[in-house]
Amino acid sequence: MKLVLIRHGETHWNKDGLVQGGESDIQLNDTGLGQARKLAAFLENESITAVLSSPLQRATATAEVIASLHQLPIEIDQGLRELKVGDLEGTSISKLTTTFSQFLLQRWQDRETMRLPNGESLVELQGRAWEVIERLLERYGSSPGHNRTTSVVIVSHYFVTLAIILKALGLPLDYLIRFKVDLGGLSVLEFRDYGARLVTFNDTSY
C-alpha cells in the first residue's frame, strides 16, 4: 500500500500564527484553496483507491478538491483530527519561547503531565491515528498477496502526519522536533511485507 499523507492548506489562523488544534474548525483561506487545487492537479494521474480526511473543514475542503478529480467520496475519520490542545487553542505562537513542537516535548521531558490542560497527549494522538492506518492495512494490505499499486490519500494535520510517520518508521515521539511539515506538504509512505519506508517527505514542489 502506498500512503499519501497531506497536511491541509492554509487558514487565516495559520497565517496569523495562532495555535490551531483539534477544536478549531477554521476554513481554508484563498491561499489554502489554491494549495488544494495544486495538490489535486499534482495527484491527478495517481491511481488513488480511497481518500480519507480529518473531520475538520480545513482538511475536508482540501480532501474534496483532490477526491473530485478521481470521482471518489471522502471518508471522514475522527482518528485523524488534530491534537486537542485544550486551553492553548487560539494562543499566539509568538507568546511561546520555542516552537510549538518543542513546547510540547519540553512538557513531556520535564515529566509534567503529558496531557495538555483540557487537551490530550501526543501518545494519545498517535494511538488513535495509528488505528486508522491499521484498518487501512487490513483493507489494502502490505503483503505480496495484495495490490502493491494501491494508493490511499490521507488529508489531516501537522501532528497527525508526523505521528503516523514516526510510528511507521519505529522512531520515538521525541524525534518530532527533527521534522517539519509545511501547509500543503505531501509525504509518502510505502508499506511492504518488510515494513514501511518513507519515500517522499514534505513535498511542496507542485
Summary of the structure (lengths in Angstrom):
residues: 206
radius of gyration: 16.4
end to end distance: 22.8
largest distance: 51.8
contacts: 683
relative contact order: 0.22
helix: 42%
strand: 20%
